[in-house]
Amino acid sequence: MKQNPFTWHQPLLAGASLAMLLGAGSASAEDCPTPTLEICQKEGYLQSTCGTQYSKLCNELIDKSFQSAWESLKTERLSLLPEELGGEAAVTHVVPHDVSALSLEGGEGGYAGVVLKNQLLYRKNFDKLDESDKIQLEALKSWDSNKEEVRSCQEYVHEKYYDYSLFENRVGAFGPDYRAVFTAAYDKEGIAGRELKSRSGEVLAPIFPGKYLEKNLYFRFEVGPYPDGTDAFKFDPKLVEQVPAKGREFYKSSFGWHSEMSKTLANYLDDELDELYAKQAAFADLVSRRQRTWDFYQAQLKRTDPKEQDALRKQVAAELYNIDKSLSAGLVEAQKLGCLGLNGSNRCDWSPSRFKAQLDTEMLTRREQDYQSCLELTGNDFSDSSFIRNADKLEIGLKGDYSVSTLRVSEYLSAYLEWLRKNGIPRVPVTREIRKSWSRSDHQSIGGSYFGASYDYSAGLDYTATTTSATADQSCGGSANLYARLTANARVFGAGFEVIHGRAEANAQGQQFHYLALLRVLGADVYRRENTIPLRFSISAAPSVSKEFFRVGTYFVIVAIPVSVQGGVSGSVGLTAGLDGGFQSACAFNLHGNVKPWASLDAFAQAAVDVWVVSAGVRGRVTLLRVELPLDAEIAFYLDTATAKLMMRLAASLGLNLRTLDGRIVLFLDGFWGNIAEFELASFTGPQFNTTFFNESYVVPVASLN
């Protein structure tokens, strides 16, 4: 009889039975009944007195059941085994992955969230959908029935890039199998050999516009600066020589180049190529993190109180040193892998994962820009009474309904944006009222049976301006407020933890400032600075934590084998917070913030078995979350000496850099007779994107704001 390949361990509830089975204390042979397969598979039995006594029998029962279960698995795969199983290529039998357990909620603050929801429908083959899936399915149906008409920003972007959107949705069925994505791209219905169009028929720009790529991502490295008076990390000059600047523009990206590289590397396993790329991507993340740390330091040094500049230098130098130490270790590993030097192995230079990453870099960037523009200028309001469907109401020269096609929506957005810029007064695009706040917020929860992540964020600024006279100090009532908050949670084998809560905020009112900079990790404050202070203040801080945050264990039976698995989360989290401000009078003050809470979290797993007929190993890691929320904003009220008018100067930008669950963690079970089974503990595909929510700049008389 064929065995169910996957069953959860069901704990025994009766204390007497449990004690008898485990042989508690000094059990004799008479105390230990002959075990069945189910008893041998119970958690803890094989380590017990009875389990030791019946070890041979249990191994025989488990081995026989494993052989039967293994034979029942029909899908085969050529896989790269983990090092503990030899690290060689082998044909495995694949335990089916239960995609119905995958779930996704929220995340539509960026268009990537819309993409993931669409792809998840195809990955589930439109079967066993949860409520979030059903809502997205209804949205897709409505977009299709609308023909060219547009009723949301999600539909606008989907149909502006229609041919690509249809392809992208379809390949969602492949999950993180990027070789399948690559193959589909070159099929007749793919994207490599044909002209792509919008639903309105406009020809889309080429996906790969001829940009040059690094030889591989290690070539993004260059030795970076340090604050004056601090000790820099010393890199091995021989390593640095192997990543020359010439390697930063080495290949010209095109579908032809990707195809040629795939053919050239055909003798390498995709698992090997993708693993090499994953190492490079982690290295590139460190390079970017170092650059952002340095940029923060440069921006803040000139704004920081001289009394605090020395502390800022030391703190930033320590952060840079730790990053450089990790970068050095990455270069050493890259050298051993043969990835350095202009003549280094080209197996490091391409993989199906790099192809997929390049698609996302090109196509998500364009669509995010269109999506954010649509959200900003329409508020996602396409109702019967909306401006976009009644453009005459705007009184800016537009007439009629612009929602009839993606082309008309684009014309509307372009014309309205141009009018708002020329008008010069900050206005809420949806109502045309004077604008006194800018903000964005979102949340997302994504995961499967064993691993998951969630985040929520909010950030923005606002002001009040109630005085129009520079001389009426007694009636001044202006205020300003800015904030950025991020919370990220991780879930492993049912255990969930708030890994980070980072926030920075400041308020100016009544010639006083209140500020708060907080980094909380696993529920404990690792940095907190808060105060209410009159007239003037300045703080600069960049606390961070890098470590293994937690690990938890679980136990289950897979293809008849009882397996103990530990899973955990490691990475780095932090907050950069530069806040300052000053009152010159009751009417004149400025408030500035350059802040960014961030998190970089990965999931890992390890496995062990207590039977000698099977060995176990785990390969792969999963990116749980890469998220940054950078806000740079300044609001200033001041007297224009030339006109004697009270003025407001506002400059603000807010962005989001995000990558959610991406990658695979695979458990391998190697039988005594060389029959190997593999089971995906985690299998996700998460695009990476950077987007700008808003980037505003105004200098206007305060009188025009009332």
C-alpha positions in Angstrom: 0.0 0.0 0.0 1.3 3.4 -0.9 2.2 5.7 1.9 1.0 9.3 2.3 4.3 11.2 1.6 3.7 13.8 4.3 2.0 13.6 7.7 2.2 15.8 10.7 3.2 14.2 14.0 0.2 13.9 16.3 1.2 14.2 19.9 0.0 11.6 22.4 -2.4 12.9 24.9 -2.7 10.0 27.4 0.1 10.3 30.0 0.2 6.6 30.8 0.4 5.6 27.2 3.2 8.1 26.6 5.2 6.9 29.5 4.8 3.3 28.4 5.8 4.1 24.8 8.8 6.1 25.7 10.0 3.7 28.4 10.4 6.4 31.0 12.9 5.7 33.8 14.5 2.3 34.1 12.2 0.4 31.7 12.8 -3.3 31.3 12.1 -5.3 28.2 8.7 -6.4 29.6 7.7 -2.7 29.8 8.3 -2.1 26.1 5.6 -3.4 23.7 6.7 -4.2 20.2 6.3 -0.9 18.3 4.3 -0.3 15.1 5.5 2.1 12.4 3.4 4.8 13.9 4.9 4.4 17.3 8.4 4.4 15.8 7.6 7.7 14.1 6.5 9.4 17.3 8.5 12.4 18.5 11.1 11.3 21.1 10.5 7.5 20.7 13.7 6.6 19.0 15.7 8.4 21.7 13.9 6.6 24.5 14.8 3.4 26.3 12.2 1.5 24.3 13.3 3.1 21.1 16.8 2.1 21.7 15.7 -1.5 22.4 13.7 -1.6 19.2 16.1 0.5 17.1 16.7 -2.2 14.5 13.0 -3.0 14.1 12.0 0.7 13.8 14.7 1.3 11.2 13.4 -1.7 9.2 9.8 -0.5 9.4 10.7 3.1 8.5 13.0 2.0 5.7 10.3 -0.2 4.1 7.7 2.6 4.4 10.2 5.1 3.0 10.9 3.0 -0.1 7.1 2.7 -0.8 6.5 6.4 -0.3 9.5 7.3 -2.4 8.3 5.2 -5.3 4.9 6.8 -5.2 6.4 10.2 -5.9 6.2 10.7 -9.7 8.0 14.0 -10.2 11.8 13.8 -10.7 14.3 16.7 -10.6 18.0 17.0 -11.1 19.1 18.9 -7.9 22.2 20.0 -6.2 22.4 18.2 -2.9 23.4 20.0 0.3 27.0 19.7 1.5 26.1 17.3 4.3 24.8 14.9 1.7 27.9 15.3 -0.5 27.1 18.5 -2.5 26.8 16.7 -5.8 24.1 16.6 -8.4 21.5 13.9 -8.1 18.1 12.9 -9.4 15.5 13.3 -6.7 11.8 12.4 -6.3 9.9 15.5 -5.4 7.3 15.7 -2.7 4.4 17.9 -4.0 4.5 21.4 -2.5 1.1 22.5 -1.1 0.7 25.9 -2.8 -2.8 26.3 -1.3 -1.1 27.3 2.0 0.5 30.3 0.4 -1.3 33.5 1.3 -0.9 37.2 0.6 -2.8 40.2 2.0 -2.2 43.9 1.5 0.9 45.3 -0.1 -0.8 47.4 -2.8 1.1 50.5 -1.7 3.5 49.4 -4.5 2.6 47.8 -7.8 4.7 44.8 -7.0 2.0 43.8 -4.5 -0.5 43.7 -7.3 1.9 41.6 -9.4 2.3 39.1 -6.6 -1.5 38.8 -6.1 -2.0 38.1 -9.7 0.8 35.6 -9.9 -0.4 33.7 -6.8 -3.7 33.0 -8.6 -1.8 31.2 -11.4 0.5 29.4 -9.0 -2.6 28.0 -7.3 -4.1 27.2 -10.7 -7.2 29.2 -9.5 -7.9 26.4 -7.0 -8.4 26.4 -3.3 -8.4 30.2 -3.2 -8.6 32.1 0.1 -10.6 35.3 0.5 -7.8 37.6 -0.6 -7.3 35.5 -3.7 -11.0 35.6 -4.5 -11.0 39.4 -4.3 -8.1 39.6 -6.7 -9.7 37.2 -9.1 -12.8 39.3 -9.2 -10.6 42.3 -9.9 -8.9 40.5 -12.9 -12.4 39.5 -14.2 -13.6 43.1 -14.0 -10.5 44.4 -15.8 -11.1 42.0 -18.6 -14.8 42.9 -18.9 -14.0 46.6 -18.9 -12.2 46.2 -22.2 -10.2 49.4 -22.6 -11.9 51.4 -19.9 -10.0 51.9 -16.7 -11.5 51.9 -13.2 -8.4 51.9 -10.9 -4.7 52.6 -10.9 -4.1 48.9 -10.6 -6.0 48.3 -13.8 -4.4 51.3 -15.5 -0.8 49.9 -15.0 -1.9 46.3 -15.8 -3.4 47.4 -19.1 -0.8 50.0 -20.0 1.7 47.1 -20.1 -0.9 44.6 -21.2 1.2 42.1 -23.1 3.9 42.0 -20.4 1.3 41.8 -17.7 -0.3 38.7 -19.3 3.1 37.0 -19.6 4.0 37.9 -16.0 0.8 36.6 -14.6 1.2 33.3 -16.5 4.7 32.6 -15.3 3.5 33.1 -11.8 2.6 29.4 -12.0 6.3 28.5 -12.0 7.0 30.1 -8.6 10.8 30.5 -8.0 11.6 28.2 -11.0 13.2 30.9 -12.9 14.5 28.5 -15.6 10.9 28.0 -16.5 10.3 31.7 -16.6 13.4 32.1 -18.9 12.1 29.4 -21.2 8.6 30.9 -21.3 10.1 34.3 -22.3 11.5 32.8 -25.5 8.3 30.9 -26.4 6.0 32.0 -29.1 3.7 33.7 -26.6 6.7 35.0 -24.6 8.3 38.4 -24.6 11.6 38.0 -26.3 10.7 37.8 -29.9 7.8 40.1 -30.4 6.6 43.6 -30.1 4.7 44.2 -26.8 1.7 46.5 -26.7 -0.7 48.1 -24.3 -4.3 47.1 -24.3 -5.0 50.3 -26.3 -2.5 49.2 -28.9 0.5 51.4 -28.1 3.9 49.8 -28.7 5.8 49.4 -25.4 9.5 50.5 -25.1 12.0 47.6 -25.3 12.4 45.7 -22.1 16.2 45.8 -22.3 17.2 49.3 -23.6 20.8 48.5 -24.1 22.2 49.2 -20.6 25.5 47.8 -19.5 25.7 45.3 -16.6 28.4 44.4 -14.2 30.4 41.3 -15.0 28.7 40.0 -11.8 27.5 41.7 -8.7 30.8 41.5 -6.8 32.0 44.2 -9.2 29.8 46.7 -7.5 32.4 46.9 -4.7 34.8 49.7 -4.3 36.6 50.8 -1.1 34.6 53.5 0.6 35.5 56.5 2.7 35.3 56.9 6.5 34.6 59.9 8.8 37.7 62.0 9.5 39.7 60.9 12.5 38.4 57.3 12.6 40.1 54.0 11.8 39.1 52.4 8.4 38.9 48.7 7.7 42.0 47.5 5.8 41.0 45.5 2.7 43.5 43.1 1.1 44.8 45.1 -1.9 45.1 41.9 -3.9 41.3 41.3 -3.5 40.5 44.9 -4.4 42.6 44.6 -7.6 40.3 41.8 -8.7 37.2 43.9 -8.9 38.4 46.8 -11.2 36.1 49.5 -12.4 36.1 48.1 -15.9 34.0 45.2 -14.5 31.1 47.5 -13.7 30.1 47.9 -17.3 31.0 44.6 -18.8 28.0 43.1 -20.6 25.4 44.8 -22.7 22.0 43.5 -21.6 19.7 42.1 -24.2 17.5 39.1 -24.8 20.3 37.9 -27.2 22.9 38.2 -24.4 20.8 36.3 -21.9 20.2 33.5 -24.5 23.9 33.2 -25.3 24.9 33.1 -21.6 22.3 30.4 -21.0 23.7 28.3 -23.8 27.3 28.9 -22.7 26.5 27.7 -19.1 24.3 24.8 -20.2 26.6 22.3 -18.5 26.0 23.8 -15.1 23.0 23.1 -12.9 20.6 25.9 -12.4 20.8 25.3 -8.7 24.5 26.1 -8.7 24.1 29.2 -10.9 21.2 30.5 -8.8 23.1 29.9 -5.6 26.0 31.8 -6.9 23.7 34.7 -7.8 22.1 34.6 -4.3 25.5 35.1 -2.7 26.2 38.0 -5.0 22.8 39.6 -4.3 23.5 39.4 -0.6 26.9 41.0 -1.2 25.3 43.8 -3.3 22.8 44.5 -0.5 25.8 45.2 1.8 27.4 47.5 -0.8 24.2 49.5 -1.0 23.8 49.6 2.7 27.3 51.0 3.1 26.6 53.7 0.5 23.4 54.7 2.2 25.1 54.8 5.6 27.8 57.1 4.2 25.2 59.3 2.4 23.4 59.7 5.7 26.6 60.7 7.5 27.5 63.4 4.9 24.0 64.9 4.9 23.9 65.0 8.7 27.3 66.2 9.6 26.7 69.7 8.5 23.3 69.8 10.4 24.5 68.1 13.6 25.3 70.1 16.7 29.1 70.4 17.0 28.8 68.9 20.4 27.4 65.7 18.9 29.5 65.5 15.7 32.3 63.4 17.4 29.7 60.8 18.6 28.2 60.7 15.1 31.6 60.1 13.5 32.3 57.2 15.9 28.9 55.6 15.5 29.0 55.8 11.7 32.6 54.6 11.5 31.7 51.5 13.7 28.8 50.7 11.3 30.9 51.1 8.2 33.7 49.0 9.8 31.3 46.1 10.4 29.9 46.3 6.9 33.4 46.4 5.4 34.4 43.4 7.5 31.4 41.5 6.0 32.3 42.7 2.5 35.8 41.5 2.9 34.6 38.1 3.9 32.3 38.1 0.8 35.3 38.9 -1.5 37.3 36.1 0.0 34.5 33.7 -0.6 34.1 35.1 -4.2 37.8 34.5 -4.9 37.5 30.9 -3.8 34.5 30.5 -6.1 36.4 31.9 -9.0 34.1 34.9 -9.4 36.7 37.7 -9.2 38.9 39.2 -12.0 37.9 40.2 -15.5 38.9 36.7 -16.6 37.1 35.0 -13.8 34.6 32.1 -14.4 31.6 33.2 -16.3 29.5 30.8 -14.3 29.3 33.6 -11.8 28.0 36.0 -14.4 24.6 34.6 -15.3 21.8 32.5 -13.9 18.0 32.2 -14.4 17.7 34.3 -11.2 19.8 37.1 -12.8 17.5 37.0 -15.8 14.4 37.3 -13.6 16.0 40.1 -11.6 16.8 42.1 -14.7 13.2 41.8 -15.9 12.0 43.1 -12.6 14.6 45.9 -12.6 13.5 47.1 -15.9 9.7 46.5 -15.9 8.8 47.1 -12.2 10.7 50.4 -12.2 8.6 51.8 -15.1 5.3 50.5 -13.7 6.0 51.7 -10.2 6.5 55.2 -11.6 3.2 55.1 -13.4 1.4 53.5 -10.5 2.6 56.1 -7.9 1.7 58.9 -10.3 -1.8 57.5 -10.7 -2.3 57.1 -7.0 -1.0 60.6 -6.3 -3.1 62.4 -9.0 -6.3 60.4 -8.8 -6.3 59.0 -5.3 -7.4 55.8 -7.0 -10.8 57.5 -7.5 -12.4 56.5 -10.8 -16.0 56.9 -9.7 -18.7 58.6 -11.7 -18.0 61.9 -9.9 -14.2 61.8 -10.1 -12.1 64.4 -11.8 -10.6 61.9 -14.3 -14.1 61.1 -15.6 -15.2 64.7 -15.4 -12.1 66.6 -16.4 -14.1 69.8 -17.1 -14.5 70.2 -13.3 -10.8 70.9 -13.0 -11.1 74.0 -15.1 -7.6 73.6 -16.5 -8.5 73.1 -20.1 -9.3 69.3 -20.0 -12.6 68.1 -21.2 -14.7 64.9 -20.8 -13.9 61.4 -19.6 -10.2 60.4 -19.6 -10.8 56.9 -18.2 -11.8 55.4 -21.5 -8.3 53.9 -22.2 -4.8 53.7 -20.8 -3.7 56.3 -23.4 -6.2 58.8 -22.2 -5.4 58.2 -18.5 -1.7 58.9 -19.3 -2.7 62.1 -21.1 -4.7 63.2 -18.1 -2.0 62.4 -15.6 0.6 64.3 -17.6 -1.6 67.3 -18.1 -2.8 67.5 -14.5 0.8 67.1 -13.1 2.0 69.9 -15.4 -0.8 72.2 -14.2 -0.1 71.5 -10.5 3.6 72.3 -11.0 2.9 75.5 -12.8 0.3 76.6 -10.2 3.0 76.6 -7.5 0.6 76.2 -4.6 0.5 72.8 -2.9 -2.9 71.3 -3.6 -4.6 68.0 -2.9 -5.0 66.6 -6.4 -8.3 64.8 -5.7 -10.0 67.9 -4.2 -7.8 70.8 -5.3 -7.9 72.1 -1.8 -4.7 73.6 -0.2 -2.5 70.7 0.7 -1.2 70.6 4.2 -0.1 67.0 4.5 1.7 64.2 2.6 1.7 60.6 3.8 1.7 57.0 2.8 1.0 53.8 4.7 0.6 50.2 3.9 0.8 46.7 5.3 1.4 43.3 3.9 1.3 39.7 5.2 2.8 37.0 3.1 3.8 33.4 3.7 3.3 29.7 3.5 3.0 26.7 5.9 6.3 27.2 7.6 7.7 30.6 6.9 6.1 34.0 6.6 6.7 37.7 7.1 4.6 40.9 7.5 5.3 44.6 7.7 3.5 47.8 8.1 4.7 51.3 7.7 3.5 54.9 7.8 5.4 58.1 7.0 4.8 61.6 6.1 4.6 65.3 7.1 2.1 68.0 7.8 1.9 71.6 8.8 -0.4 74.4 9.8 -0.1 78.0 8.9 -2.5 80.3 10.6 -0.7 83.7 10.4 -0.4 85.8 7.3 1.3 88.8 8.9 5.0 88.8 9.8 4.4 91.4 12.4 1.5 89.7 14.2 3.7 87.5 16.4 1.0 87.2 19.0 -1.3 85.4 16.6 1.3 83.0 15.1 0.1 79.5 15.3 2.2 77.6 12.7 3.3 74.1 13.4 5.0 71.2 11.6 5.2 67.5 12.1 7.1 64.7 10.4 7.4 60.9 11.0 8.5 57.5 9.7 7.5 54.3 11.3 8.2 50.7 10.3 7.3 47.4 12.0 8.5 44.0 10.6 7.5 40.6 11.9 8.7 37.1 11.0 7.1 33.7 11.4 8.8 30.3 11.5 7.0 27.0 12.1 4.1 28.8 13.6 6.1 31.0 16.0 5.8 34.7 15.2 8.0 37.6 16.5 8.1 41.3 16.0 11.7 41.6 14.9 11.9 45.4 14.5 9.9 48.5 15.3 11.7 51.5 14.2 10.4 55.1 14.3 11.6 58.6 14.1 9.4 61.7 14.5 9.6 65.3 15.4 7.1 68.1 16.0 7.4 71.9 16.1 4.8 74.0 17.8 4.7 76.9 20.2 8.4 77.5 20.1 9.0 74.0 21.3 10.2 70.8 19.7 9.3 67.3 20.6 11.3 64.4 19.1 11.5 60.7 19.3 14.0 58.2 17.8 13.3 54.6 18.7 14.7 51.2 17.7 13.0 48.2 19.3 14.3 44.7 18.5 12.4 41.6 19.7 10.3 43.7 22.0 13.2 45.4 23.8 14.4 49.0 23.2 18.0 49.0 21.9 17.9 52.7 21.3 15.6 55.4 22.5 16.0 59.1 22.6 13.0 61.4 23.3 12.7 64.9 24.6 10.7 68.1 24.6 13.0 71.1 24.2 12.6 74.8 23.5 14.0 76.9 20.6 16.5 74.5 19.1 17.5 70.9 18.8 19.7 68.5 16.8 20.2 64.7 17.0 21.9 62.2 14.7 21.9 58.5 15.3 22.3 55.3 13.3 21.7 52.4 15.7 21.6 48.9 14.2 21.6 45.2 15.2 23.0 42.3 13.2 22.6 38.8 14.5 20.6 35.6 14.5 17.3 36.9 16.0 15.7 33.6 16.9 15.3 29.9 16.0 12.5 27.5 16.7 12.2 23.7 16.3 9.5 21.4 15.0 9.0 17.8 14.2 7.2 16.1 11.4 7.1 13.0 9.3 7.9 13.3 5.6 7.9 10.3 3.2 7.7 8.1 6.3 10.8 9.6 7.9 10.5 11.4 11.3 12.5 14.6 11.0 13.5 17.3 13.5 13.9 20.7 11.9 15.1 23.9 13.3 14.3 27.1 11.5 15.3 30.7 12.3 15.7 34.3 11.2 19.0 36.2 10.9 20.0 39.5 9.4 20.2 43.2 10.3 17.8 45.9 11.4 18.3 49.5 12.1 17.3 53.2 12.1 19.0 56.2 10.7 17.6 59.3 12.3 18.8 62.9 11.7 16.4 65.4 13.2 16.9 69.1 13.8 15.1 72.4 14.0 15.2 75.9 15.4 12.8 78.8 16.2 13.9 82.3 15.3 10.7 83.8 16.5 7.1 82.7 17.1 6.5 83.0 13.3 9.8 81.8 12.0 11.1 78.3 12.5 12.4 75.2 10.6 12.0 71.5 11.1 14.1 68.9 9.3 14.2 65.1 9.2 16.4 62.7 7.3 15.2 59.3 8.7 15.0 55.7 7.6 13.9 52.6 9.5 15.1 49.5 7.7 15.3 45.7 8.0 17.1 42.9 6.1 15.9 39.5 7.3 16.6 36.0 6.0 15.2 32.6 7.0 17.2 29.4 7.3 16.6 25.8 8.4 18.6 22.8 9.6 17.4 19.2 9.8 18.3 16.0 11.6 17.0 12.4 11.7 17.4 9.7 14.3 17.3 6.7 12.0 20.4 5.2 10.3 18.6 4.2 7.1 18.2 7.8 6.0 20.4 10.9 6.1 19.0 14.5 6.0 20.2 17.8 4.8 18.8 21.3 3.9 19.8 23.6 1.1 18.9 27.2 0.4 17.8 30.3 2.3 14.8 32.6 1.9 14.8 36.3 1.8 12.1 37.1 4.3 12.2 40.9 4.0 14.3 43.7 2.7 12.6 47.0 3.5 13.7 50.6 3.8 11.5 53.6 4.3 13.6 56.8 3.6 12.0 60.1 4.4 13.9 63.4 3.8 11.8 66.5 4.6 12.1 70.1 5.7 9.5 72.6 6.5 10.5 76.2 7.2 8.6 79.4 7.9 10.7 82.6 7.5 10.5 86.3 6.8 11.4 87.4 3.3 13.3 90.6 4.0 12.9 91.8 0.4 9.1 91.6 0.5 8.4 91.6 4.2 6.2 88.6 3.6 6.1 85.5 5.7 7.1 82.5 3.5 7.0 78.8 3.7 9.6 76.6 2.2 8.8 72.9 2.0 10.9 70.1 0.4 10.0 66.5 1.0 10.6 63.1 -0.5 9.5 59.7 0.6 10.3 56.3 -0.9 10.1 52.6 -0.3 12.7 50.0 -1.1 11.2 46.6 -0.8 11.8 42.9 -1.4 9.5 40.3 0.1 9.7 36.5 0.4 12.0 35.2 -2.2 13.9 31.9 -2.6 13.7 28.2 -1.7 14.6 26.1 1.4 14.6 22.4 0.5 14.8 19.4 2.8 16.6 16.4 1.3 16.3 12.8 2.6 18.9 10.4 1.2 17.9 6.7 1.7 20.2 3.8 2.4 19.8 2.6 -1.1 20.5 5.9 -2.8 16.9 6.9 -3.3 16.6 10.6 -2.5 13.5 12.6 -1.8 13.2 16.4 -1.6 10.6 18.6 0.0 10.3 22.3 -0.2 9.9 23.9 3.2 9.7 27.3 1.6 9.2 28.3 -2.1 8.5 31.9 -2.9 9.1 34.5 -5.6 9.3 38.1 -4.5 10.3 40.9 -6.8 12.5 43.7 -5.6 11.7 47.3 -6.3 12.4 50.9 -5.3 9.7 53.5 -5.6 9.2 57.2 -4.8 5.9 58.0 -3.2 6.3 61.7 -3.5 9.0 64.3 -4.1 7.7 67.8 -3.5 9.3 71.3 -3.3 7.5 74.6 -2.7 8.4 78.2 -1.7 5.1 80.1 -1.2 3.8 83.1 0.8 2.0 81.8 3.9 -0.9 84.1 3.0 -1.6 81.8 0.0 -2.0 78.8 2.3 -5.1 80.1 4.2 
